[in-house]
Amino acid sequence: DFVTLGGVVKIHQFCSVGKYSMIGADVKLTKDVPPYALVGSTPPKIEGINKIGLKRHGFSNELVKEIESFYKTVFFSGLNNHDGIKKYVENCDINPEIKECIDFIENSQRGVYR
């Protein structure tokens, strides 16, 4: 839902791309992309969250900051996904958007990009 794909993006048939994410041009995906992510470069990696896309779809500045905080803790703190989620849950309130990200990551069959 509401995913933006750059030109010539290649996605493996069993990959899932989370809602409101953005994939840069000419990226080849073989893992899942969590919701709200901004993925680019080769090899693919999460560059941050899709702030502009979220704001264009009416997400509040506060919610965008919460999602960004979650991503910083899980993907950019040096912790693995499980430990990053555990740390975030212990220190922050969980809203429906963050819960959706946690469920997506924990239920991924192919693994998620970091």
N, C-alpha and C positions, 0 to 999 in steps of 0.2 A: 504494500500500500504506500503510495506517494514516494516511491523510490525514483531517484534520478540516475540514469546511466549515461556516461560519456560515450563517445563514438567508438565503435569496434570493441566493446566490452565482450569478453568471452566468459560464460558461466557454466561450470560443470553441471550436468543434468540433475544431480542429487543435492546440489547446494541450496541453502536457504538464504535469502537476503531480507534482513529485518526492515520494518517500515521506517519511512522518513530517512533512509540512508542515501548516501550519494557515492557513486563509484566513478573514479576518474577515467579518462579516455584510455583505450588500448590496454586495459587491465585484464588479466586472466585469473579468474577465481576458481579455486579448487577446495576452498573451505567456506564455512558459513560467515556471513557478515551480520553482526548484531544490529539491532535497531538503533537509529539515530547516528550511525557511524559515518565518517568521511574516510573513504579508502582511496588510496592512490599509490603511485610509484610502482616500480618493478624491482624486486618482488613486492607483491601487495602487502600493505600494512595499514593499520589504523593511524590516521594522521591527527584525528581529533573527532569532534562531533560536527554534524551538519548544521551549524548555527544559523546560517542564512536561510536554509530550507525550513528549519523549525520556526524561525520568526515569521517567515512568509506564510506559514500555515497557522499562525495565531498562537504559538506557544509563548507564554509570558517570559519575561527576562529572568524571573526567579526560577521557573521550571527549567529553562535552558541552563542556568548556573548549577542546578541540582544534578542534571544529567551530566554536565561537564565534570562535576565533582566525582560522580560515580565512575566515569571513564578514567579520570586521573588516578583514582584509588585502585581500580581493577587492572587497567592496562598500562599505566605509566609509572607505577610506584616500585617496580622491580619484583612484585609478588606474583605468584602464579594465580590463575583465575580463581581457584577455590579460596585461597588465602585472602586475595583482594576483596572478594565478595564478603567473606567472613568479617574482615576488618571494617568494611563499609557498613554492614548490617549492625555491628556492635556500636558504631559511633554516630549513625544518622538514622533519621526516620525514613521509612520506605513508602514512597508514593506509588500509584499504579504504574507509572511509566518506568520507574526503577525496577519494580517487581517484574514487569514484562521483560526487561533486559536480563535480569537474573534468571528467569525461567528459560529464556532463549539460550543463554550461555550454558546452563546446566543440562538442557535437553538436546544440545547440538550433537548430531551423530558424526559429523565430519571434523569437529573442532572449529574454533573461531579464530579469525585473524586477530593479531595483537598489535 
